[in-house]
Amino acid sequence: MKKVRIVLIDNAADSYHWLQEKASDSKVEMAIVEAIRNKTDILKRDVHYG
């Protein structure tokens, strides 16, 4: 299996960290964080996805 590393750059990384902080208080932010995690898991399993 090919090893995959996903890197968020500049504003994306800042936004992701902000969402993680707010996720404990908000369902919307929690849903966004979960969606990002699901997509990264898919990308790690199948490098040809998307």
N, CA, C and O atoms as a Tripos MOL2 file, in Angstrom:
@<TRIPOS>MOLECULE
protein
  200   199    50     0     0
PROTEIN
NO_CHARGES

@<TRIPOS>ATOM
      1 N           0.8420   -1.1820    0.0000 N.3       1 MET1
      2 CA          0.0000    0.0000    0.0000 C.3       1 MET1
      3 C           0.8860    1.2430    0.0000 C.2       1 MET1
      4 O           1.8780    1.3170    0.7250 O.2       1 MET1
      5 N           0.5160    2.1960   -0.8100 N.am      2 LYS2
      6 CA          1.2610    3.4340   -0.9110 C.3       2 LYS2
      7 C           0.9450    4.3340    0.2800 C.2       2 LYS2
      8 O          -0.2130    4.4830    0.6690 O.2       2 LYS2
      9 N           1.9880    4.9290    0.8510 N.am      3 LYS3
     10 CA          1.8130    5.8160    1.9900 C.3       3 LYS3
     11 C           1.4320    7.2070    1.4820 C.2       3 LYS3
     12 O           2.0560    7.7340    0.5600 O.2       3 LYS3
     13 N           0.4040    7.7940    2.0920 N.am      4 VAL4
     14 CA         -0.1130    9.0990    1.6730 C.3       4 VAL4
     15 C          -0.0280   10.0560    2.8450 C.2       4 VAL4
     16 O          -0.3440    9.7030    3.9810 O.2       4 VAL4
     17 N           0.4020   11.2620    2.5520 N.am      5 ARG5
     18 CA          0.4460   12.3200    3.5640 C.3       5 ARG5
     19 C          -0.3500   13.4980    3.0430 C.2       5 ARG5
     20 O          -0.1170   13.9690    1.9300 O.2       5 ARG5
     21 N          -1.2800   13.9720    3.8360 N.am      6 ILE6
     22 CA         -2.1280   15.0890    3.4430 C.3       6 ILE6
     23 C          -1.6960   16.3150    4.2310 C.2       6 ILE6
     24 O          -1.6450   16.2950    5.4610 O.2       6 ILE6
     25 N          -1.3840   17.3830    3.5020 N.am      7 VAL7
     26 CA         -0.8830   18.5980    4.1300 C.3       7 VAL7
     27 C          -1.8360   19.7460    3.8190 C.2       7 VAL7
     28 O          -2.1480   20.0120    2.6580 O.2       7 VAL7
     29 N          -2.2880   20.4140    4.8570 N.am      8 LEU8
     30 CA         -3.1110   21.6110    4.6860 C.3       8 LEU8
     31 C          -2.1880   22.8210    4.7070 C.2       8 LEU8
     32 O          -1.3050   22.9180    5.5580 O.2       8 LEU8
     33 N          -2.3890   23.7310    3.7810 N.am      9 ILE9
     34 CA         -1.5000   24.8870    3.7070 C.3       9 ILE9
     35 C          -2.1870   26.1330    4.2420 C.2       9 ILE9
     36 O          -3.4090   26.2720    4.1920 O.2       9 ILE9
     37 N          -1.3730   27.0170    4.7460 N.am     10 ASP10
     38 CA         -1.7330   28.3490    5.2280 C.3      10 ASP10
     39 C          -3.1390   28.4730    5.8020 C.2      10 ASP10
     40 O          -3.4120   27.9850    6.8990 O.2      10 ASP10
     41 N          -4.0190   29.1170    5.0690 N.am     11 ASN11
     42 CA         -5.3670   29.4030    5.5760 C.3      11 ASN11
     43 C          -6.1680   28.1370    5.8490 C.2      11 ASN11
     44 O          -6.9860   28.1080    6.7690 O.2      11 ASN11
     45 N          -5.9440   27.1030    5.0680 N.am     12 ALA12
     46 CA         -6.6800   25.8560    5.2770 C.3      12 ALA12
     47 C          -6.3250   25.2440    6.6220 C.2      12 ALA12
     48 O          -7.2070   24.7750    7.3410 O.2      12 ALA12
     49 N          -5.0600   25.2420    6.9660 N.am     13 ALA13
     50 CA         -4.6360   24.7010    8.2550 C.3      13 ALA13
     51 C          -5.1900   25.5380    9.4030 C.2      13 ALA13
     52 O          -5.6730   24.9920   10.3950 O.2      13 ALA13
     53 N          -5.1230   26.8530    9.2710 N.am     14 ASP14
     54 CA         -5.6670   27.7390   10.3010 C.3      14 ASP14
     55 C          -7.1690   27.5230   10.4750 C.2      14 ASP14
     56 O          -7.6660   27.4550   11.5990 O.2      14 ASP14
     57 N          -7.8770   27.4170    9.3720 N.am     15 SER15
     58 CA         -9.3260   27.2090    9.4220 C.3      15 SER15
     59 C          -9.6740   25.8620   10.0460 C.2      15 SER15
     60 O         -10.6190   25.7560   10.8270 O.2      15 SER15
     61 N          -8.9070   24.8390    9.6970 N.am     16 TYR16
     62 CA         -9.1590   23.5090   10.2510 C.3      16 TYR16
     63 C          -8.9600   23.5020   11.7690 C.2      16 TYR16
     64 O          -9.7640   22.9240   12.5010 O.2      16 TYR16
     65 N          -7.8960   24.1400   12.2350 N.am     17 HIS17
     66 CA         -7.6490   24.2080   13.6770 C.3      17 HIS17
     67 C          -8.7460   25.0090   14.3810 C.2      17 HIS17
     68 O          -9.1710   24.6490   15.4790 O.2      17 HIS17
     69 N          -9.1960   26.0730   13.7620 N.am     18 TRP18
     70 CA        -10.2870   26.8650   14.3380 C.3      18 TRP18
     71 C         -11.5590   26.0240   14.4280 C.2      18 TRP18
     72 O         -12.2610   26.0540   15.4380 O.2      18 TRP18
     73 N         -11.8520   25.2720   13.3600 N.am     19 LEU19
     74 CA        -13.0310   24.4080   13.3560 C.3      19 LEU19
     75 C         -12.9430   23.3520   14.4470 C.2      19 LEU19
     76 O         -13.9380   23.0540   15.1070 O.2      19 LEU19
     77 N         -11.7630   22.7880   14.6380 N.am     20 GLN20
     78 CA        -11.5920   21.7840   15.6850 C.3      20 GLN20
     79 C         -11.8760   22.3710   17.0650 C.2      20 GLN20
     80 O         -12.4910   21.7150   17.9060 O.2      20 GLN20
     81 N         -11.4360   23.5890   17.2960 N.am     21 GLU21
     82 CA        -11.6840   24.2310   18.5840 C.3      21 GLU21
     83 C         -13.1740   24.4760   18.8030 C.2      21 GLU21
     84 O         -13.6760   24.2830   19.9110 O.2      21 GLU21
     85 N         -13.8810   24.8960   17.7630 N.am     22 LYS22
     86 CA        -15.3010   25.2160   17.8690 C.3      22 LYS22
     87 C         -16.1940   23.9810   17.8140 C.2      22 LYS22
     88 O         -17.3620   24.0480   18.1940 O.2      22 LYS22
     89 N         -15.6590   22.8540   17.3460 N.am     23 ALA23
     90 CA        -16.4670   21.6550   17.1290 C.3      23 ALA23
     91 C         -17.1100   21.1280   18.4140 C.2      23 ALA23
     92 O         -18.1810   20.5240   18.3700 O.2      23 ALA23
     93 N         -16.4650   21.3540   19.5420 N.am     24 SER24
     94 CA        -17.0480   20.8400   20.7900 C.3      24 SER24
     95 C         -18.3110   21.5990   21.1910 C.2      24 SER24
     96 O         -19.1200   21.0970   21.9720 O.2      24 SER24
     97 N         -18.4790   22.8130   20.6530 N.am     25 ASP25
     98 CA        -19.6330   23.6420   21.0060 C.3      25 ASP25
     99 C         -20.6950   23.7320   19.9130 C.2      25 ASP25
    100 O         -21.8200   24.1550   20.1800 O.2      25 ASP25
    101 N         -20.3530   23.3430   18.6960 N.am     26 SER26
    102 CA        -21.2690   23.5680   17.5820 C.3      26 SER26
    103 C         -21.4120   22.3250   16.7060 C.2      26 SER26
    104 O         -20.4240   21.7020   16.3190 O.2      26 SER26
    105 N         -22.6470   21.9850   16.4060 N.am     27 LYS27
    106 CA        -22.9070   20.8320   15.5450 C.3      27 LYS27
    107 C         -22.4310   21.0810   14.1150 C.2      27 LYS27
    108 O         -21.9650   20.1570   13.4480 O.2      27 LYS27
    109 N         -22.5460   22.3170   13.6440 N.am     28 VAL28
    110 CA        -22.1490   22.6460   12.2750 C.3      28 VAL28
    111 C         -20.6470   22.4470   12.1020 C.2      28 VAL28
    112 O         -20.2070   21.7970   11.1530 O.2      28 VAL28
    113 N         -19.8580   23.0110   13.0240 N.am     29 GLU29
    114 CA        -18.4160   22.8560   12.9350 C.3      29 GLU29
    115 C         -18.0100   21.3920   13.0900 C.2      29 GLU29
    116 O         -17.0850   20.9300   12.4220 O.2      29 GLU29
    117 N         -18.6980   20.6600   13.9700 N.am     30 MET30
    118 CA        -18.4110   19.2380   14.1470 C.3      30 MET30
    119 C         -18.6700   18.4660   12.8590 C.2      30 MET30
    120 O         -17.8930   17.5800   12.5030 O.2      30 MET30
    121 N         -19.7400   18.7870   12.1670 N.am     31 ALA31
    122 CA        -20.0620   18.1260   10.9020 C.3      31 ALA31
    123 C         -18.9990   18.4100    9.8510 C.2      31 ALA31
    124 O         -18.6300   17.5230    9.0810 O.2      31 ALA31
    125 N         -18.5080   19.6370    9.8160 N.am     32 ILE32
    126 CA        -17.4660   19.9990    8.8420 C.3      32 ILE32
    127 C         -16.1720   19.2520    9.1460 C.2      32 ILE32
    128 O         -15.5330   18.7180    8.2400 O.2      32 ILE32
    129 N         -15.7880   19.2150   10.4200 N.am     33 VAL33
    130 CA        -14.5620   18.5040   10.8060 C.3      33 VAL33
    131 C         -14.6840   17.0240   10.4590 C.2      33 VAL33
    132 O         -13.7370   16.4340    9.9380 O.2      33 VAL33
    133 N         -15.8220   16.4230   10.7360 N.am     34 GLU34
    134 CA        -16.0330   15.0070   10.4110 C.3      34 GLU34
    135 C         -15.9690   14.7710    8.9000 C.2      34 GLU34
    136 O         -15.4090   13.7700    8.4530 O.2      34 GLU34
    137 N         -16.5350   15.6810    8.1190 N.am     35 ALA35
    138 CA        -16.4900   15.5460    6.6580 C.3      35 ALA35
    139 C         -15.0500   15.6140    6.1490 C.2      35 ALA35
    140 O         -14.6620   14.8580    5.2580 O.2      35 ALA35
    141 N         -14.2680   16.5190    6.7190 N.am     36 ILE36
    142 CA        -12.8570   16.6310    6.3260 C.3      36 ILE36
    143 C         -12.1170   15.3440    6.6890 C.2      36 ILE36
    144 O         -11.3370   14.8280    5.8890 O.2      36 ILE36
    145 N         -12.3590   14.8290    7.8850 N.am     37 ARG37
    146 CA        -11.7030   13.5790    8.3090 C.3      37 ARG37
    147 C         -12.0940   12.4170    7.4010 C.2      37 ARG37
    148 O         -11.2510   11.5970    7.0410 O.2      37 ARG37
    149 N         -13.3770   12.3480    7.0320 N.am     38 ASN38
    150 CA        -13.8260   11.2700    6.1510 C.3      38 ASN38
    151 C         -13.1440   11.3520    4.7930 C.2      38 ASN38
    152 O         -12.7100   10.3350    4.2520 O.2      38 ASN38
    153 N         -13.0480   12.5490    4.2430 N.am     39 LYS39
    154 CA        -12.3990   12.7090    2.9350 C.3      39 LYS39
    155 C         -10.9140   12.3750    3.0060 C.2      39 LYS39
    156 O         -10.3730   11.7580    2.0880 O.2      39 LYS39
    157 N         -10.2510   12.7780    4.0860 N.am     40 THR40
    158 CA         -8.8280   12.4480    4.2020 C.3      40 THR40
    159 C          -8.6330   10.9410    4.3520 C.2      40 THR40
    160 O          -7.6680   10.3870    3.8250 O.2      40 THR40
    161 N          -9.5340   10.2800    5.0620 N.am     41 ASP41
    162 CA         -9.4540    8.8160    5.1750 C.3      41 ASP41
    163 C          -9.6270    8.1540    3.8100 C.2      41 ASP41
    164 O          -8.9150    7.2060    3.4810 O.2      41 ASP41
    165 N         -10.5660    8.6520    3.0260 N.am     42 ILE42
    166 CA        -10.7740    8.1160    1.6770 C.3      42 ILE42
    167 C          -9.5310    8.3200    0.8260 C.2      42 ILE42
    168 O          -9.1030    7.4050    0.1230 O.2      42 ILE42
    169 N          -8.9520    9.5050    0.8810 N.am     43 LEU43
    170 CA         -7.7430    9.7850    0.1100 C.3      43 LEU43
    171 C          -6.5730    8.9060    0.5340 C.2      43 LEU43
    172 O          -5.7690    8.5000   -0.3050 O.2      43 LEU43
    173 N          -6.4700    8.6120    1.8080 N.am     44 LYS44
    174 CA         -5.3910    7.7550    2.2880 C.3      44 LYS44
    175 C          -5.5650    6.3160    1.8230 C.2      44 LYS44
    176 O          -4.5830    5.6280    1.5420 O.2      44 LYS44
    177 N          -6.8270    5.8560    1.7390 N.am     45 ARG45
    178 CA         -7.0910    4.4920    1.2880 C.3      45 ARG45
    179 C          -6.9800    4.3450   -0.2200 C.2      45 ARG45
    180 O          -6.5160    3.3170   -0.7130 O.2      45 ARG45
    181 N          -7.4060    5.3720   -0.9570 N.am     46 ASP46
    182 CA         -7.4150    5.2990   -2.4210 C.3      46 ASP46
    183 C          -6.7940    6.5760   -2.9900 C.2      46 ASP46
    184 O          -7.4520    7.6140   -3.0650 O.2      46 ASP46
    185 N          -5.5300    6.4900   -3.3870 N.am     47 VAL47
    186 CA         -4.8080    7.6810   -3.8340 C.3      47 VAL47
    187 C          -5.3450    8.2030   -5.1600 C.2      47 VAL47
    188 O          -5.0320    9.3290   -5.5470 O.2      47 VAL47
    189 N          -6.1440    7.4120   -5.8620 N.am     48 HIS48
    190 CA         -6.6860    7.8420   -7.1480 C.3      48 HIS48
    191 C          -8.0830    8.4580   -7.0210 C.2      48 HIS48
    192 O          -8.6970    8.8150   -8.0260 O.2      48 HIS48
    193 N          -8.5780    8.5800   -5.8000 N.am     49 TYR49
    194 CA         -9.8970    9.1710   -5.5610 C.3      49 TYR49
    195 C          -9.8650   10.6490   -5.9320 C.2      49 TYR49
    196 O          -8.9280   11.3700   -5.5870 O.2      49 TYR49
    197 N         -10.8810   11.0770   -6.6250 N.am     50 GLY50
    198 CA        -11.0280   12.4890   -6.9620 C.3      50 GLY50
    199 C         -10.0640   12.9310   -7.9710 C.2      50 GLY50
    200 O         -10.0660   14.1000   -8.3570 O.2      50 GLY50
@<TRIPOS>BOND
     1     1     2 1
     2     2     3 1
     3     3     4 2
     4     3     5 am
     5     5     6 1
     6     6     7 1
     7     7     8 2
     8     7     9 am
     9     9    10 1
    10    10    11 1
    11    11    12 2
    12    11    13 am
    13    13    14 1
    14    14    15 1
    15    15    16 2
    16    15    17 am
    17    17    18 1
    18    18    19 1
    19    19    20 2
    20    19    21 am
    21    21    22 1
    22    22    23 1
    23    23    24 2
    24    23    25 am
    25    25    26 1
    26    26    27 1
    27    27    28 2
    28    27    29 am
    29    29    30 1
    30    30    31 1
    31    31    32 2
    32    31    33 am
    33    33    34 1
    34    34    35 1
    35    35    36 2
    36    35    37 am
    37    37    38 1
    38    38    39 1
    39    39    40 2
    40    39    41 am
    41    41    42 1
    42    42    43 1
    43    43    44 2
    44    43    45 am
    45    45    46 1
    46    46    47 1
    47    47    48 2
    48    47    49 am
    49    49    50 1
    50    50    51 1
    51    51    52 2
    52    51    53 am
    53    53    54 1
    54    54    55 1
    55    55    56 2
    56    55    57 am
    57    57    58 1
    58    58    59 1
    59    59    60 2
    60    59    61 am
    61    61    62 1
    62    62    63 1
    63    63    64 2
    64    63    65 am
    65    65    66 1
    66    66    67 1
    67    67    68 2
    68    67    69 am
    69    69    70 1
    70    70    71 1
    71    71    72 2
    72    71    73 am
    73    73    74 1
    74    74    75 1
    75    75    76 2
    76    75    77 am
    77    77    78 1
    78    78    79 1
    79    79    80 2
    80    79    81 am
    81    81    82 1
    82    82    83 1
    83    83    84 2
    84    83    85 am
    85    85    86 1
    86    86    87 1
    87    87    88 2
    88    87    89 am
    89    89    90 1
    90    90    91 1
    91    91    92 2
    92    91    93 am
    93    93    94 1
    94    94    95 1
    95    95    96 2
    96    95    97 am
    97    97    98 1
    98    98    99 1
    99    99   100 2
   100    99   101 am
   101   101   102 1
   102   102   103 1
   103   103   104 2
   104   103   105 am
   105   105   106 1
   106   106   107 1
   107   107   108 2
   108   107   109 am
   109   109   110 1
   110   110   111 1
   111   111   112 2
   112   111   113 am
   113   113   114 1
   114   114   115 1
   115   115   116 2
   116   115   117 am
   117   117   118 1
   118   118   119 1
   119   119   120 2
   120   119   121 am
   121   121   122 1
   122   122   123 1
   123   123   124 2
   124   123   125 am
   125   125   126 1
   126   126   127 1
   127   127   128 2
   128   127   129 am
   129   129   130 1
   130   130   131 1
   131   131   132 2
   132   131   133 am
   133   133   134 1
   134   134   135 1
   135   135   136 2
   136   135   137 am
   137   137   138 1
   138   138   139 1
   139   139   140 2
   140   139   141 am
   141   141   142 1
   142   142   143 1
   143   143   144 2
   144   143   145 am
   145   145   146 1
   146   146   147 1
   147   147   148 2
   148   147   149 am
   149   149   150 1
   150   150   151 1
   151   151   152 2
   152   151   153 am
   153   153   154 1
   154   154   155 1
   155   155   156 2
   156   155   157 am
   157   157   158 1
   158   158   159 1
   159   159   160 2
   160   159   161 am
   161   161   162 1
   162   162   163 1
   163   163   164 2
   164   163   165 am
   165   165   166 1
   166   166   167 1
   167   167   168 2
   168   167   169 am
   169   169   170 1
   170   170   171 1
   171   171   172 2
   172   171   173 am
   173   173   174 1
   174   174   175 1
   175   175   176 2
   176   175   177 am
   177   177   178 1
   178   178   179 1
   179   179   180 2
   180   179   181 am
   181   181   182 1
   182   182   183 1
   183   183   184 2
   184   183   185 am
   185   185   186 1
   186   186   187 1
   187   187   188 2
   188   187   189 am
   189   189   190 1
   190   190   191 1
   191   191   192 2
   192   191   193 am
   193   193   194 1
   194   194   195 1
   195   195   196 2
   196   195   197 am
   197   197   198 1
   198   198   199 1
   199   199   200 2
@<TRIPOS>SUBSTRUCTURE
     1 MET1         2 RESIDUE 1 A MET
     2 LYS2         6 RESIDUE 1 A LYS
     3 LYS3        10 RESIDUE 1 A LYS
     4 VAL4        14 RESIDUE 1 A VAL
     5 ARG5        18 RESIDUE 1 A ARG
     6 ILE6        22 RESIDUE 1 A ILE
     7 VAL7        26 RESIDUE 1 A VAL
     8 LEU8        30 RESIDUE 1 A LEU
     9 ILE9        34 RESIDUE 1 A ILE
    10 ASP10       38 RESIDUE 1 A ASP
    11 ASN11       42 RESIDUE 1 A ASN
    12 ALA12       46 RESIDUE 1 A ALA
    13 ALA13       50 RESIDUE 1 A ALA
    14 ASP14       54 RESIDUE 1 A ASP
    15 SER15       58 RESIDUE 1 A SER
    16 TYR16       62 RESIDUE 1 A TYR
    17 HIS17       66 RESIDUE 1 A HIS
    18 TRP18       70 RESIDUE 1 A TRP
    19 LEU19       74 RESIDUE 1 A LEU
    20 GLN20       78 RESIDUE 1 A GLN
    21 GLU21       82 RESIDUE 1 A GLU
    22 LYS22       86 RESIDUE 1 A LYS
    23 ALA23       90 RESIDUE 1 A ALA
    24 SER24       94 RESIDUE 1 A SER
    25 ASP25       98 RESIDUE 1 A ASP
    26 SER26      102 RESIDUE 1 A SER
    27 LYS27      106 RESIDUE 1 A LYS
    28 VAL28      110 RESIDUE 1 A VAL
    29 GLU29      114 RESIDUE 1 A GLU
    30 MET30      118 RESIDUE 1 A MET
    31 ALA31      122 RESIDUE 1 A ALA
    32 ILE32      126 RESIDUE 1 A ILE
    33 VAL33      130 RESIDUE 1 A VAL
    34 GLU34      134 RESIDUE 1 A GLU
    35 ALA35      138 RESIDUE 1 A ALA
    36 ILE36      142 RESIDUE 1 A ILE
    37 ARG37      146 RESIDUE 1 A ARG
    38 ASN38      150 RESIDUE 1 A ASN
    39 LYS39      154 RESIDUE 1 A LYS
    40 THR40      158 RESIDUE 1 A THR
    41 ASP41      162 RESIDUE 1 A ASP
    42 ILE42      166 RESIDUE 1 A ILE
    43 LEU43      170 RESIDUE 1 A LEU
    44 LYS44      174 RESIDUE 1 A LYS
    45 ARG45      178 RESIDUE 1 A ARG
    46 ASP46      182 RESIDUE 1 A ASP
    47 VAL47      186 RESIDUE 1 A VAL
    48 HIS48      190 RESIDUE 1 A HIS
    49 TYR49      194 RESIDUE 1 A TYR
    50 GLY50      198 RESIDUE 1 A GLY
